[in-house]
C-alpha cells in the first residue's frame, strides 16, 4: 500500500471526514448526518466521476453503501441482512474513517 494519495483526494476527503467525525462525536443526529452526507455527495463531481484513488474510492463507495443500508430503529429488522441500525452504522463509519485518516 502506498503511504500517500493524490493531493486532490486529500482535499476532497476532508469534508467527508469532518462530517463523519461530527456524527460520531454525537454533535449531530443520524438524520442530519444522512441529509448532509447525501447532499454533499450529490454535488461532488470529484467523487461522482470516480476521480479518487482506487483504494479511497472503494472505501467511499463502501461508506455510501453502509448509509444506504441504514434504517431507523422503528424500521430496523435484525433478521434482514440488508439493513443496519444506527449502532452498526456508527461502528462501520468509525472503522472506515480510520482507514481514510491513515491514508491522508
C-alpha positions, 0 to 999 in steps of 0.5 A, a space after each residue: 500500500 502506498 503511504 500517500 494519495 493524490 493531493 486532490 483526494 486529500 482535499 476532497 476527503 476532508 469534508 467527508 471526514 469532518 462530517 463523519 467525525 461530527 456524527 460520531 462525536 454525537 454533535 449531530 443526529 443520524 438524520 442530519 448526518 444522512 441529509 448532509 452526507 447525501 447532499 454533499 455527495 450529490 454535488 461532488 463531481 470529484 467523487 461522482 466521476 470516480 476521480 479518487 484513488 482506487 483504494 479511497 474510492 472503494 472505501 467511499 463507495 463502501 461508506 455510501 453503501 453502509 448509509 444506504 443500508 441504514 434504517 431507523 430503529 422503528 424500521 430496523 429488522 435484525 433478521 434482514 441482512 440488508 439493513 443496519 441500525 444506527 449502532 452498526 452504522 456508527 461502528 462501520 463509519 468509525 472503522 472506515 474513517 480510520 482507514 481514510 485518516 491513515 491514508 491522508 
